[in-house]
């Protein structure tokens, strides 16, 4: 079994003050990532197993959610920054009644991530059904 942290990277919030939208964006930029979208997923959200063709970078602003990988789960909370290399399959599940808000980012600042999966539970599909 692969060591999860040889591929996925998590940066825990290093500051003593609570994270805000502005401070999370600054921390992502300090790590070399540029934000391009702020997204909120609803309570009890579930996203089926999928992958992306480019690195997925998330900077958590509020709430808690868990990314499920073959090698095990990774839970992130406000202030944490998660890097999932392209091609790594994962599912997402929020295990509580609070929404989760996070920035999406990339090294270029351009959204170039394509979903490789069935799309079940994706926010894009939920928005199209309204």
ChimeraX attribute file (.defattr): number of C-alpha atoms within 10 A of each C-alpha:
attribute: neighborCount
match mode: 1-to-1
recipient: residues
	/A:1	5
	/A:2	8
	/A:3	9
	/A:4	14
	/A:5	10
	/A:6	7
	/A:7	12
	/A:8	16
	/A:9	15
	/A:10	17
	/A:11	15
	/A:12	13
	/A:13	18
	/A:14	10
	/A:15	10
	/A:16	6
	/A:17	9
	/A:18	12
	/A:19	20
	/A:20	14
	/A:21	17
	/A:22	9
	/A:23	15
	/A:24	23
	/A:25	25
	/A:26	15
	/A:27	21
	/A:28	25
	/A:29	16
	/A:30	10
	/A:31	11
	/A:32	12
	/A:33	21
	/A:34	22
	/A:35	23
	/A:36	15
	/A:37	14
	/A:38	16
	/A:39	14
	/A:40	16
	/A:41	19
	/A:42	14
	/A:43	17
	/A:44	14
	/A:45	19
	/A:46	19
	/A:47	19
	/A:48	17
	/A:49	19
	/A:50	18
	/A:51	22
	/A:52	19
	/A:53	14
	/A:54	17
	/A:55	20
	/A:56	22
	/A:57	24
	/A:58	26
	/A:59	29
	/A:60	29
	/A:61	26
	/A:62	21
	/A:63	20
	/A:64	21
	/A:65	26
	/A:66	17
	/A:67	19
	/A:68	18
	/A:69	17
	/A:70	12
	/A:71	12
	/A:72	10
	/A:73	14
	/A:74	17
	/A:75	15
	/A:76	22
	/A:77	20
	/A:78	22
	/A:79	28
	/A:80	23
	/A:81	26
	/A:82	22
	/A:83	18
	/A:84	21
	/A:85	17
	/A:86	16
	/A:87	15
	/A:88	18
	/A:89	18
	/A:90	21
	/A:91	17
	/A:92	21
	/A:93	19
	/A:94	21
	/A:95	13
	/A:96	14
	/A:97	11
	/A:98	16
	/A:99	16
	/A:100	23
	/A:101	22
	/A:102	27
	/A:103	21
	/A:104	24
	/A:105	28
	/A:106	22
	/A:107	15
	/A:108	12
	/A:109	14
	/A:110	13
	/A:111	16
	/A:112	14
	/A:113	16
	/A:114	13
	/A:115	14
	/A:116	14
	/A:117	13
	/A:118	12
	/A:119	15
	/A:120	14
	/A:121	16
	/A:122	17
	/A:123	17
	/A:124	10
	/A:125	11
	/A:126	11
	/A:127	8
	/A:128	7
	/A:129	7
	/A:130	5
